[in-house]
Amino acid sequence: MEHQSKWDIMTDNSSDGILRDVHPDTLAVRAGIERTLEGEHSEPLFLTSSYVFDSAADAAARFSGEESGNVYSRYTNPTVRTFEQRLAALEGAEQAVGTASGMSAILSTCMALLKAGDHVLCSRDVFGTTTTLFSKYMAKFGVEVSFVPLLDFSLWREAIKPNTAMLFLETPSNPLCEVADLARLSTLARESGALLVVDNCFCTPALQRPLSLGADIVIHSATKYLDGQGRCVGGAVVGGAELLQEVVTFMRSGGPTMSAFNAWVFLKGLETLRLRMEAHSSSALELARWLQEQPGVERVFYAGLEQHPGYELACRQQRAFGGVLSFTVAGGREQAWKTIDAAQILSLTANLGDAKSTIVHPATTTHGRLGKEARLAAGITDNLIRVAVGLEHVDDLKADLRRGIPSIS
Ligand SMILES: *Cc1c(COP(=O)(O)O)cnc(C)c1O
């Protein structure tokens, strides 16, 4: 992996100069802290829906925006603000806005930055609900959407229209770990006068910083690795202050705000994010290499394998390869289900980004809504299994998978 200096030294613009030119590890535990008069060391949790004013004049000034200060927790909350500043610092962004979920981060971005008559170009290989949001709801409000395979750059270029306002994608993709060239797509977006929006859920800023490669907005489902222990649902929109101002205005009017309690949990998650992402990544790489050697396994999809078509690009663009991999077994759907059902440690759930490893059959769960033809075109075959590698010992995960992988002599 290339470790450019930009990975190593960063600045938290909100920190009054204390956290200038420090490492991301320091930002992850210290950015965004505003101590109260109590002198607490750990970040306080502000469970309050509203705030009192010093005087009627103070209330008027805060309501009008003449003076900054809290008014109501749909607008601002100190715990949520600490989370937002810390995440913004880690993504190298001017600003972040916490949202109630990953989906409400995408919804808020669309509501704030799109209008009727706009065209969106979206990767075919995004989270299933994202596809529904664009094709069912954005379309209902007059936003035209086209879907293109993540890796077919010439199709992205051909699908651009004069009214294309947004390019939306995830990299690496779920579940085949395809890697898109963010620098190249950001050039295309800029030339087309469109915004590049990247869902960075799978890598997190610990492994990939899309803004540094030219993206305009980063989306997070904090539910996944930012929490990291499967407790809370939340999300975030991250980017430049000017674009984010529109998102903030929508959040106040639309209301899909992050809860203070969840923000506090995510803050704790950010403190250990890099350590966890490195552990997820090294276990996933070891498991992927091991799976490749199993006679009952046909193919393994993980960008950390040198044979994977995204390997070189992932080495340039990511700091490690992440915790999600998939593989196909000999024996079709029946054997895939047997392999999944034989696992005793891995949890059978579609979630990911948890300390607990998970296993799922994409064709009949996460990608079940696609028709068979669309599913096969996207490479989601019936014998494909996805594993999101957690923090258990990798030898135990191997033993657990060995129970159900067909032995072929
Ligand atoms: C889970 C997920 C989402 C949606 O996030 P929620 O927090 O569940 O609303 C969006 N994008 C990706 C890549 C995801 O994995």
The ligand as an ORCA input file, in Angstrom:
! r2SCAN-3c Opt
* xyz 0 1
  C     -26.210     -0.154      5.236
  C     -25.818      0.696      4.112
  C     -26.534      1.857      3.794
  C     -27.768      2.273      4.552
  O     -27.470      2.629      5.849
  P     -28.535      2.540      7.056
  O     -27.770      3.074      8.206
  O     -28.938      1.110      7.183
  O     -29.695      3.396      6.672
  C     -26.083      2.635      2.747
  N     -24.991      2.281      2.031
  C     -24.293      1.167      2.294
  C     -23.101      0.844      1.478
  C     -24.676      0.334      3.329
  O     -23.983     -0.779      3.577
*
